[in-house]
Amino acid sequence: MKHYDVIIIGAGPAGSMTAYSCAKAGLQTLLVDKARFPRDKPCGGAVSVRSLKALQLVGLKVPEAVIEQKIHGLQFMGPELKPFEYRSKHLLAYTVKRSKFDDYLAKQAVLAGAQFEHECALIGLEQSQHHVRCQTKKGQFIGRLVIGADGATSIVGRSIGVRKTMPAREIGVAIEVDTPIHETLWNQGPDPSNIVLWLLNIPYGYFWMFPRKQSLSFGVGGMAGELGNLPNLLRGLVRMFCEQFEMPTLRLQNIRGHQLPVFRTPLPLSSNRVLLVGDAAGFIDTFSGQGICYALEGGQICARAVIEIIKYNRPLSEATLDYQTRIAQRFGKELRFSWTIAKLVHSHQYGGFRMARFMRWPGALLFDLARGKTDYYRMKRNPLRLIYKLFVSELRTRLMSNS
Ligand SMILES: Cc1cc2nc3c(=O)[nH]c(=O)nc-3n(C[C@H](O)[C@H](O)[C@H](O)COP(=O)(O)OP(=O)(O)OC[C@H]3O[C@@H](n4cnc5c(N)ncnc54)[C@H](O)[C@@H]3O)c2cc1C
């Protein structure tokens, strides 16, 4: 039976980023995933500039072949309201297919020296004083540490007793469908560099269209208990989208869904020799549903704790406590505040939508968030600075549009 310094369960962005950083530091790293790679995952596949910066920090860059579209604008739609859009000369996000994006990241972990076993589902784990024994579909593996990066329904989280039953009010859910289109659509219909969003009448959530090269990703997400029949809601919204863009109605096939782990109270991120990261640890922005950037940033912070324990013999309890603190400082407080933002936007939807049509600052704010130039927590801590910045941005755009 082979022994490893660290075994990472789940090869999504969180797991692959952790594996990449651990392997780069020279640790014996095993990355396992239950799926056969490349595998797809229900996801809009919007990778924000903030995510790209997290990749850049460790010397990674999304290859051109993985990029579907480069996003520079947000277009808003709503019932009986004229659509409007915000544009930026700066890049806001790439859209990707998760099959290609996640495969690229797992390959980088392998190139850095990690061993990758796919079709290798974790069935159970057992902790002892010095090791963790992982029982998988491909046999047993032993690691000095185990990282649970196995997504929203984390078996690792449940086995260490950190993730119990989720309270109904904390179950977020999103469904997505990738719908093929003819490339000529881009000459007549929506702009391929725009994301289209519909915020109205969707409790704590929204409908989206993320453009890809030869398809459109449609999806809707929000709080599970309040959304009713999600596939029917999605079909209705796509019908309205097609009417809006004067396109023939698109047939939706293979609608897929997944939980969004939007915990109001932060989870403990470790238990003894097991640490959690990414969706498994509840790293999701309740307002936008964005999780990729927190998975990538979290993976780097998690790898730092692992390296300190294995390579520099830092006491386990100290390093895991620091892991929790560093996450709280980097984005924990921000994610908790995303609940307030979601609530605020939800309860003032119509007024907000009408105001946003005539003001430029909401767009400037959304762009700064996507580009990682600000976050909800910084906004809350320094409201005067925020108001000043937004006032200047509003003034500048108005002056420029008048000249
Ligand atoms: C419909 C939808 C749309 C979304 N759109 C966006 C978006 O546009 N942008 C964005 O930033 N975020 C989006 N998100 C959130 C984003 O998908 C997640 O936050 C992100 O994938 C988290 O990465 P992760 O690595 O933690 O988990 P995952 O990407 O879920 O990866 C977990 C991995 O663990 C593996 N696994 C699970 N169980 C086991 C097991 N027992 N043994 C071994 N392996 C296992 C799985 O096969 C999977 O590969 C969306 C979510 C949903 C549901």
The ligand as an SDF file (V2000), in Angstrom:
LIG
                    3D

 53 58  0  0  0  0  0  0  0  0999 V2000
  -25.2280   25.2990  -12.1260 C   0  0  0  0  0  0  0  0  0  0  0  0
  -24.0110   25.9620  -11.5010 C   0  0  0  0  0  0  0  0  0  0  0  0
  -23.3990   27.0180  -12.1620 C   0  0  0  0  0  0  0  0  0  0  0  0
  -22.2380   27.6120  -11.6250 C   0  0  0  0  0  0  0  0  0  0  0  0
  -21.6200   28.6060  -12.3300 N   0  0  0  0  0  0  0  0  0  0  0  0
  -20.4760   29.1560  -11.8520 C   0  0  0  0  0  0  0  0  0  0  0  0
  -19.7790   30.1350  -12.6150 C   0  0  0  0  0  0  0  0  0  0  0  0
  -20.1660   30.4790  -13.7400 O   0  0  0  0  0  0  0  0  0  0  0  0
  -18.6340   30.6760  -12.0780 N   0  0  0  0  0  0  0  0  0  0  0  0
  -18.1560   30.3000  -10.8570 C   0  0  0  0  0  0  0  0  0  0  0  0
  -17.1270   30.8350  -10.4080 O   0  0  0  0  0  0  0  0  0  0  0  0
  -18.7990   29.3530  -10.1200 N   0  0  0  0  0  0  0  0  0  0  0  0
  -19.9220   28.7660  -10.6000 C   0  0  0  0  0  0  0  0  0  0  0  0
  -20.5490   27.7690   -9.8780 N   0  0  0  0  0  0  0  0  0  0  0  0
  -19.9160   27.2860   -8.6450 C   0  0  0  0  0  0  0  0  0  0  0  0
  -18.7290   26.3800   -9.0160 C   0  0  0  0  0  0  0  0  0  0  0  0
  -19.1510   25.3880   -9.9220 O   0  0  0  0  0  0  0  0  0  0  0  0
  -18.1120   25.7100   -7.7830 C   0  0  0  0  0  0  0  0  0  0  0  0
  -17.9640   26.6620   -6.7550 O   0  0  0  0  0  0  0  0  0  0  0  0
  -16.7520   25.1060   -8.0890 C   0  0  0  0  0  0  0  0  0  0  0  0
  -16.8760   24.0630   -9.0270 O   0  0  0  0  0  0  0  0  0  0  0  0
  -16.1200   24.5550   -6.7970 C   0  0  0  0  0  0  0  0  0  0  0  0
  -14.9560   23.8390   -7.1140 O   0  0  0  0  0  0  0  0  0  0  0  0
  -14.5150   22.5990   -6.1980 P   0  0  0  0  0  0  0  0  0  0  0  0
  -13.2080   22.1620   -6.7350 O   0  0  0  0  0  0  0  0  0  0  0  0
  -14.6230   22.9500   -4.7750 O   0  0  0  0  0  0  0  0  0  0  0  0
  -15.6380   21.4780   -6.4190 O   0  0  0  0  0  0  0  0  0  0  0  0
  -16.0870   20.7390   -7.7560 P   0  0  0  0  0  0  0  0  0  0  0  0
  -15.7590   21.5300   -8.9430 O   0  0  0  0  0  0  0  0  0  0  0  0
  -17.5070   20.3440   -7.5150 O   0  0  0  0  0  0  0  0  0  0  0  0
  -15.1810   19.4300   -7.7970 O   0  0  0  0  0  0  0  0  0  0  0  0
  -15.3600   18.3930   -6.8830 C   0  0  0  0  0  0  0  0  0  0  0  0
  -14.7680   17.1220   -7.4720 C   0  0  0  0  0  0  0  0  0  0  0  0
  -14.8390   16.0910   -6.4940 O   0  0  0  0  0  0  0  0  0  0  0  0
  -15.1530   14.8780   -7.1250 C   0  0  0  0  0  0  0  0  0  0  0  0
  -15.7390   13.9860   -6.1070 N   0  0  0  0  0  0  0  0  0  0  0  0
  -16.9350   14.0940   -5.4990 C   0  0  0  0  0  0  0  0  0  0  0  0
  -17.1250   13.0600   -4.6470 N   0  0  0  0  0  0  0  0  0  0  0  0
  -16.0140   12.3010   -4.7210 C   0  0  0  0  0  0  0  0  0  0  0  0
  -15.6040   11.0850   -4.1050 C   0  0  0  0  0  0  0  0  0  0  0  0
  -16.3890   10.4440   -3.2110 N   0  0  0  0  0  0  0  0  0  0  0  0
  -14.3940   10.5720   -4.4120 N   0  0  0  0  0  0  0  0  0  0  0  0
  -13.5730   11.1860   -5.3130 C   0  0  0  0  0  0  0  0  0  0  0  0
  -13.9200   12.3370   -5.9410 N   0  0  0  0  0  0  0  0  0  0  0  0
  -15.1130   12.8800   -5.6480 C   0  0  0  0  0  0  0  0  0  0  0  0
  -16.1220   15.2750   -8.2250 C   0  0  0  0  0  0  0  0  0  0  0  0
  -16.1350   14.3040   -9.2640 O   0  0  0  0  0  0  0  0  0  0  0  0
  -15.5230   16.6090   -8.6940 C   0  0  0  0  0  0  0  0  0  0  0  0
  -14.6510   16.4400   -9.7740 O   0  0  0  0  0  0  0  0  0  0  0  0
  -21.7130   27.1650  -10.3870 C   0  0  0  0  0  0  0  0  0  0  0  0
  -22.3460   26.1220   -9.7010 C   0  0  0  0  0  0  0  0  0  0  0  0
  -23.4750   25.5160  -10.2450 C   0  0  0  0  0  0  0  0  0  0  0  0
  -24.1320   24.3790   -9.4970 C   0  0  0  0  0  0  0  0  0  0  0  0
  1  2  1  0
  2  3  1  0
  2 52  2  0
  3  4  2  0
  4  5  1  0
  4 50  1  0
  5  6  2  0
  6  7  1  0
  6 13  1  0
  7  8  2  0
  7  9  1  0
  9 10  1  0
 10 11  2  0
 10 12  1  0
 12 13  2  0
 13 14  1  0
 14 15  1  0
 14 50  1  0
 15 16  1  0
 16 17  1  0
 16 18  1  0
 18 19  1  0
 18 20  1  0
 20 21  1  0
 20 22  1  0
 22 23  1  0
 23 24  1  0
 24 25  2  0
 24 26  1  0
 24 27  1  0
 27 28  1  0
 28 29  2  0
 28 30  1  0
 28 31  1  0
 31 32  1  0
 32 33  1  0
 33 34  1  0
 33 48  1  0
 34 35  1  0
 35 36  1  0
 35 46  1  0
 36 37  1  0
 36 45  1  0
 37 38  2  0
 38 39  1  0
 39 40  1  0
 39 45  2  0
 40 41  1  0
 40 42  2  0
 42 43  1  0
 43 44  2  0
 44 45  1  0
 46 47  1  0
 46 48  1  0
 48 49  1  0
 50 51  2  0
 51 52  1  0
 52 53  1  0
M  END
$$$$
